[in-house]
Amino acid sequence: MLQKIKNIINKKNKSKIICLTAYSKNVAEAIDPYTDIILIGDSLGSVLYNYTTTKKVTLHSMIEHSKSARQGIKNSLMVVDMPYRTYNNKSEALRNAKKIIKQTKCDAVKLEGGSSISKIIEHLVKNKIAVMGHLGILPQSAKGKFKFKGKEPRERKKILNDAKLLQKKGVFSIVLECVEKTLSKEITSVLKIPTIGIGSSQHCDGQVLVIDDLIGLNETKIKFVKKFGSNKKDIREAAYKFKKEVLSKKYPAKKHSY
Ligand code: KIV
């Protein structure tokens, strides 16, 4: 197992794991000193392309954005989402995971789902592919509005059993997306591998956020998102100043000319 992955697992019960998404070199470079994991998430579909569903994200665009992000990642573990319908069966999953790893030089891939894809995950792990799991809200298969998971006893049992099963099949950590807090606490305490929460409370071993939400570029009102920056405002202000200086002929000055 890759040392970087061992280091992530070893953080469990010692130090929280910091994970953010990135889809390009400059952003990856800026966050890399502060993250343990950088995820090239298929959330890029909604964040960058304004798709209403991640189902439209292609393998090609995941690979291209990951290649860009790779250039900015020195220390963090790099994980790439396998997009919708690229892991329908064992051989397809292995072929595409190998392609992603070869072309992007990422350390691991992430797949969404529990028991329905456990054999596929097992196959990847047996073939030395490092896999991160993803339970709770599964955007690639969700229908309708996203609702938090773990309200009903049956659903709680299924998510808990799925988490145990994924651990058994060899994933090195599991993203829990919008899982009710007492359930994410239970899963986190039962598993030996770390849980990375998004909208799943402080009980998880780590936290992940979509970078554009964090920096205030994406103006979202999702309950679990905290805006740690105000980039949209910064961009507006910069564009306004640029316009003002071009109109008043202050920019470009002599020093900006050849
Ligand atoms: O696609 C993504 O960015 C993700 C995170 C929200 C965990 O899967």
Boltz pocket constraint, residues with backbone or C-beta under 6 A from the ligand:
constraints:
  - pocket:
      binder: B
      contacts: [[A, 21], [A, 39], [A, 40], [A, 41], [A, 42], [A, 43], [A, 44], [A, 81], [A, 175], [A, 177], [A, 198], [A, 208], [A, 209], [A, 210]]
      max_distance: 6.0
